Amino acid sequence: MANVIKAAPQAPEKRLMRATWKGKVLAQSDDTVVVEGNHYFPEASLDRSFITFSNHKTSCAWKGQASYFSLLIDGELLPDAAWTYTDPKPEAEMVRGRVAFWKDVKVLPVDVASPTAP
């Protein structure tokens, strides 16, 4: 049986973070939770105008089943670039109602991402 190693979640990040792709802001919040190096943004901070359906799902031994979203900006699709745990396992409750990004999405503090952007 394989050992499952999970990273301890960090306290909620109070620095204003922004997720962008193709110059568009996908999410922005000063209330992200960092788990395994990924910033999980509150779902309410997500700009849903860039989100499109994905039927992709994965399973994590300690977080549960992840459901994915694809991004669509200016006719360009980035498949399965965001994920959420709608019903996480008890150990991962801190990611409930939150969305994380990967692939070509940049997640940076606002002062680094673009100090003059809204």
KAZIFEN-V181712 format. One record per pair of residues at least 12 apart in sequence whose C-alpha atoms are under 6 Angstrom apart, sorted by the first residue. I is the first residue (numbers start at 1). GAP is how many residues later the second one is. Records with the same first field share a line. If there is no record, write none. Layout:
BEGIN
I: GAP ; GAP
END
This chain:
BEGIN
7: 29
9: 25 ; 26
10: 24
12: 19 ; 20 ; 21
13: 18 ; 19 ; 20
14: 16 ; 17
15: 15
16: 13 ; 14 ; 93 ; 94
17: 12 ; 13 ; 91 ; 92 ; 93
18: 89 ; 90 ; 92
19: 87 ; 88
20: 85 ; 86
21: 84
26: 20 ; 21
27: 18 ; 19 ; 20
28: 17
39: 61
40: 58 ; 59 ; 60
41: 57 ; 58
42: 56
43: 54 ; 55 ; 56
50: 21 ; 22
51: 19 ; 20
52: 18 ; 19
53: 16 ; 17
54: 14 ; 15 ; 16
56: 12
63: 25 ; 26 ; 29
64: 24 ; 25
66: 18 ; 19
67: 16 ; 17
68: 12 ; 14 ; 15
69: 13 ; 14
81: 20 ; 21 ; 22
82: 18 ; 19
83: 16 ; 17
84: 15
END
